Amino acid sequence: MISSITDSVKNNHLIRCLVPSLIILFFACNTLENDIVIFETTVSAIPFITDKQISEVLLNRIHYIKTDNRGNIYLLDTGEQHIVKLSSTGDYLKTIGGNGRGPGEFTGIVHFTIASDDRLFVLDRELHRVSIFEPSGDIVRIFSVEGNSPSSLTISPDMEIYINQPGLDQPLFNVYDTTGILIRSAGISEPLGTSWHTEPYPLATETLNRGLPLVTRNNTIHMMYIHKPEYHVFNHRGERISSNVIRGSAIDSVHARKLNIIEHNRNRGATFGPNMMIAVGYFSDFAAINDTTFIAAAGTGNCLYVFNDRAEVVNKIFIEVDESEGVNSLYIAGITLLHNNYIIASDPSNLTIWKMRLNLPSKS
């Protein structure tokens, strides 16, 4: 069996690579111009939970997926405006939230995260507020957030809430304490513009700066952007430390889908607008394995990227699905770790949670 962690030093670069251990169908490596070795592996995804197994609750569109310290699984359903809590084996436990404007309800649930004490922090873009729930599902606190179009949130190890609230003349992040007091702002949203992946189609400033942030124990902010294939690392003040433009076949596939959508709309007589490029994201979710290793799902769904703490790609994991399951490819909307050995992923197109076994490094 190939070692789960490959540590190699090349030109003073320490490279940490994840190598899946279940059904390794392909293994190869290439050296990039910056001398970082990228390992490519293939794993098989197997169905873990289906909507037919969860008959107690209606599932509409599963998006993000998280786990708590007990291994319980939480599914964010943007269609039903609620979060479904399951046991680690997929048994239904509870529904949190629902459509509405009252305490504990949502009209534009967009993202959520789970803190180290297993409390849920849920962001509502339409109501511009964060709702905090106990693991039992009881509502603890609601507070309003400043700025336009809150996009995502994360909790730092110091229990500070980082909210990505991009927009023209807006900070990239607003940081709150758990009582809802705004502590500081960090970073700046990049202005409207074009780049290699949108040329000649511009993106609105708000769209261009939407991302999925994570904060490590040294208060470094890691940000995977959704609508541009970029990964940036910032210090706690929002000053960029490092960045990387992600390339490869999975990214090219997403870009081709974006262009096809634009062409389709033009053929229908639609006028191009800056936000027409947002129908498909380059990356759909982003998770931390530990403070130095991160994993992201490509928008096409059939590829996971593994990064070191300098935003460099160290592993590409290609996902295969047994055609006997009636699915040729996945659209992964959310990923999370389960028991340190598995990645589980949500697929809203078939309301299925898929499981892939990986040899993962420790979270500590």
N, C-alpha and C positions, 0 to 999 in steps of 0.2 A: 504494500500500500504506500502510495506517495505521501510524504510528510505533509501534515496540515498547514504548517507554517514554514515558508522558505525564507530564511534570513541570509541575505548575501550583501556584500559590500563591494560597490563598484564606483571608483572615483569618489570615495568618501560618502556615498549615498547608501544608507541602510534601507533595504527594501523588504517590506513585510508583505507576503503574498498568501492569499487564501487558496487552498486547493480542495475542491469538493471530493468526498470519499465515496459517494454512492454512484455507481455506474459512470465511471469516467470513460467517456467515449472518444475523447479527442484531447490531446495535450500538445501544445507547441509554445514556443516563446520567440519574441522578436525584440530587438534592441532599438529604441528610438534614438533620435538625434541627441537627446539629453542624457543618454546612457542609462535610462531607466528600463529595466527588463519587464515586459508585460507578458504574463502567462495567460493563455487562453484555454479554457476548460469547458466541458459540456456536462450538464447534469439532467436527470430526468425529473419532471414534476409529476406528482401523483395527487389525485383528489383527496382532500383532507376533510372538508365540510362542504355540503351542498345545501341549497335552500330547501330541498325535500327533507333533509334531516332536521331542519329547524321549523317544524310545522306550527310552533306556537306564535310565530311573529311573521309579519309580511316583510319581505326584503324587496327593495325596488332597485336601488343603485348603490352597491357597496363601493365605497371609495377607500379612505384611509383605514388602516388596521394597526392596532397596538396591543401590547401585552403588559400585564402588571407583574409585580414581584411573585405572585402566586401562580403565574402562568395563565391566568384568565385572559380571554381574547375579547377585544372590543372592536366592533365594526361600525364605522361611520356610514350611515345611509343618507345620502343627500336627497334622495327621492322622497323618503318618508320623514325626513327632518328629525332623526333620532339616532341614538347609539345603542347597538345590541350587544349585551354582555353574555359571553359563552364561557364554559369551563375550558380547561386546557385540552379536554377530549372532544369539545364541540357541543356539549349539552347546553341547552338554552337556560340562562339564569335570570336575565332581567332586561327590560327596555328602559333606557334613560332618555327623557325628553319627548319631543313630539311637536307637531306643527302648531304654532301659536306665538303670542307675544307675552305671555305670562311668565312668572318665575319658572325656570327650568325648561322653557319651550324655545323653539327656534323658527325663524322664517328663512334664514340664509346660512345654515350651518356649513362651514367651509373647511374647518380644520380643527384638530384637537391633539392634545398630548397628555401623557400621564406622568405625574411627578414621582419623585423617589418615595414619597409616602403613600402612593397609589391613588391620590386624588386626581380627578379628571378636570382639565382646563379646556373649555370648548369655546371656539371663536365663531361668532355670528356676524357675517359681513353685512347683512341687511340691517340688523339692529345695532350694529357698531358696539358690540358688547362681548365680554367674556363671562361665562358662567362656570362656577367652580362646584364640583360635586364630590361628596364622599364616595368611597368605593361601594357603599351601600346603594348609591344612586340618589341620596338626599342632597338637595341643593344647599350649598353653604353660603355663597356670595355671588352677586352679580355686579359688575362695574362696567362703565362706558369707556370706550377707547377714543382717542383723538385721531384726527387725520382722515384721509379718504381711503376707501377700499382696503380695509385690513385683509390681508391675504393668508397669513399663516402665523403660527406661534410655536414657541418652544420654552422650556423651563431650564434655567441654568442650575448647576449643582448648589448654588447659593440661594435657590428659590426665587430668582428674579425672572419675570415673564418678558421675553423678547417677542415683539409683534412686528412682523414685516408689513409696513404700511406705505408702499411706494406711491409716488406721484410727483408731479411737477412741483419743484421747490419744497419737497417733503423729505424728511430723513428716511433712511433705509429701514431703521428700526426705532421703535419707541419701547422703552424699558420700564416696566411697572413692578411694584412689589405686590405681594399676594392680597393686599387690601385694596388694590386698584389705584394707588397713588403713582403718578408718573414720576420716575426717578431721573431719567435722562433720555436723550436721544443719541443715536449713533449712526454714523455713515450718511451718505447722501445718495439720492436716486440719480442715476445717470440720465442725461437729457435725451430727448427724442433723437433718434438717429438710425442709421443703417449699418450693417456689418456683413460679413461674408455669408451668414446664414439667412439673412433677410433681404439682401440686395436683389432687386431694387425696391423691395417692399418695406417701408418703415414701420416700426412698432411704436405705439403710444408709450410715453414715459412710464406710466403706471404698469402697463403690461410688461414692458421690457425688464422691469425691476422686481417682478414677482419671483419669489423663491421659497425654499424650504430651509430654514435656519436650524442649526444645532450649536449648542454652547458646551465646551469642554470644561474640565475642572480648573484650568488656568484662565478661564473666561475668554478664551479664543472663540470667535464666531465663525463657524463653517456654513457656507451658503451655497446650495445647489440651485441654480436658476431653472425656472420651468420653461420659459419661452425664449431662451437663448442657451445654447449648449456650453455653459460656463460654470465653473466652480471657483468661488473666491473665498479666501480666508482673511478675516479681519481681527484686529485686536479689540479690546473692550470699548475703545473709543470710536470704533467703526472705521479705523484707518486700515487700508488694504495691505496685507502682508505678502500674500502670494495669490496667483490666479492661474487658471488653465482653461483653454478652449478645447473642448472634447470633440474628437473626430472619430470616424470609423463608420462601418457599414450600418450599424443601428441608427446612428445620428443621420446618416444620409437617407435612410428609409423614412425617418420622421419628416425630414425636410421635403422629400418627394411627396409625401402625403399632404403637407401644407400647400405646396404648389398646386397639387391636383384640386384641392378645395378651392383655391383662388380661381383656377381656370374654370371649374364647374360653376362658380358663382358669376363669373364674368359672362359665361355662355348663357346664363339665365338673365343677363342684363343688370346684375347687381353692380353697384358702384363700389370700388375698392375703398376700404377704410383701414385705418391703422391697426384695428383689432381683428382683422380677418385672419391673421396668422395664428390666432390663439386656439383654433379648433383642436389642435393636437399639440401637446407639450413635448419638448425634447426629453425631459425627465419627469416622472410622475411621483416618485417618492424617494426619500433619503433617510438613512438610519445610521446610527453610530454603533459600531461593534465595541469599540473602546475609544480612548482619547486619541489614538493614533491611526485607527482603521475605520473607514466609512464605506457604505455600500449604497448604490443608487440604482433605481430601475429605469431603464430607457423607455421612452414613450411608446415604442412599438411593442414592448412587453416581453420580447423573447431574449432579452439580454440584461444582465446585471453588471454594473461596473464597480470595482473595488478600488478605493483610493487610499493613499497614505495621508499624513497630516499636512503635507505640502501641496495638496490638491492634484497630485500626480496619479495617473492610472497605473495600477500594479497588476490588475487581474481583470479579464473579461470572462464572464460566465454565461455561456449560451444555454438556453433552456429548451429541452425537448419534451414534447407531450406525446404519450402513446395514442396513436390515431384510433385505437379501439375505444377510447373514451369519447370519441365523437368530436374532438376539438383538435384543430390543426395548429393553432397558435394561440398565445395568450395576449390579452391586454392587461398588464399589471397596473392597477391603480394604487396599490399600497403594499408595503413590505414591512415586516418586523421580525424580530428574533424570537424563537421559542425554545426554551431550555438550552440555550447556548449552542445547540447542535443543528438547528434547523432554521431555514428561512421559510416563513409562510407568506403567501401573497394573495391579495384579493383580485378577482377578475369580475368586474361589473357586467361584462357581456354575457356571462353564463351563470352568475350568482354562485360562484364556486370559490372556495379557499383552497389553494394548492400548497403542497408541502415539498420542500427540497432539502435534502440532508447535506450539510456542509461541515467540514472540520473547521470550527471557528476559534479564534483566540479568545482568551478570557476577557470579560467585560472590565475587569479591574486593571 
